[in-house]
Amino acid sequence: MFQTELIDISFVLNCLMAIGMGGLIGLEREHRLKEKEVIAGVRTFPLTALSGVIFSFLAANAGLVILEVGLAIFGGFALILTFLKLGVRSIGVTTQIAFYMTFLIGVMIERNYALEAVFVTVLVTSLLLTKNRLHKLAKDIGE
């Protein structure tokens, strides 16, 4: 008769994990782009990961095709980011790919792949942090 649980604690933990993982990627993006105009950073990436959790949660619990809708929406947002970056004369697509991957990290968390999501977050952040080293390595190999 009475509901004993006001909110699913695993959902709360998933949301907090998503905010933390998205926040890590967002911090890197905002730090990296501090000399330029930041299009997506320390607030956008955690919200994107959180959106992944919410879309996945709704898909699993409401029987909706909403996860596919979320994938399409955030794919569209990534395209919009591309056009915004073109407006500020930036031609890279790394932020857009990281943005979309952050949504997928949120989905992974909600689908009980939290450890895998941590691993992907560390990989993504590491790749983003090593930009200069990787470009130097590619240049050195080419010579």
Secondary structure, 3 states (H helix, E strand, C coil): CCCCCCCCHHHHHHHHHHHHHHHHHHHHHHHHCCCCCCCCCCCHHHHHHHHHHHHHHHHHHHCCCHHHHHHHHHHHHHHHHHHHHHHCCCCCCHHHHHHHHHHHHHHHHHCCCHHHHHHHHHHHHHHHHCHHHHHHHHHHHHC
